[in-house]
């Protein structure tokens, strides 16, 4: 029920998956929007603060998710999948976690480059650690931007694949990530 | 005949005549950071935002008896802008402001100097910033000169000027009070 089995995702894995999906999409949109804001826009200060707060929260969720992933059985791909589909989705999933972690780390390194801490929803502060690397905020900024585009590209592939399985192959790939046990 | 005493006497005589002292060349002491290029710009009309350029180099030539022949040349790395906030500095280096990836160098080359007092004057020259070259005037004051304690000779000036951002293609809207930036330079040169 809560935990994964060899064939099914449990409620915890499903909740974490969709929560991360929601946050990743939201953060991508928020990030694109906030960097174009006019100086006099009401959200000029708030949007980046929110982006950072959600980013740190997402990091915490991803740590939980990583822990949960390795303390649970991993449901095998459906037997109906072609071997190239298994291989491709295997590769795609290998990239998601490290990509997301490096993406979040690079964001942290932009905001903390001068030693400032990151305030998370005015609740607590995450201190700076690595600071004053030459051109730190510029390099971290470029990494952050391009990894975000890469991640969203892979997410799109991932989502299209899920829709293909649902509507064309009519198998249980998508529904087992929605409902858990059929 | 031993010519040394004669030459020494002549040399001493020449040096003693101030009118014959040649224009001296000075290298701006960025090595030990006795030179600063700072700016201030209004924040929304409420307060001053201060910053500086950390990396630049330059030299000047100055003749006490012929100050109008003074020359100055300074090259600035605009990417070294430092307003004490990494995220803001990143924005300032970007396309909205200094666009340093496209314009990696700023430069000031003087064209003339007009004395307005014993130790003050107006330095005119060409400033190249963000790919735009314009003539600007810098109000200059000599702050001091003399032998330093380590065997060298130093000369210092301060200068100030006001730049209009739009003149250099910077049209990002920071508000009506922040269309201009005030520059302040404190320059110390070591005679070569």
Interface residues (C-beta under 8 A of the other chain):
Chain A: X38 X39 X40 X48 X110 X111 X113 X114 X116 X136 X137 X138 X141
Chain B: X84 X85 X86 X87 X89 X90 X93 X172 X173 X174 X175
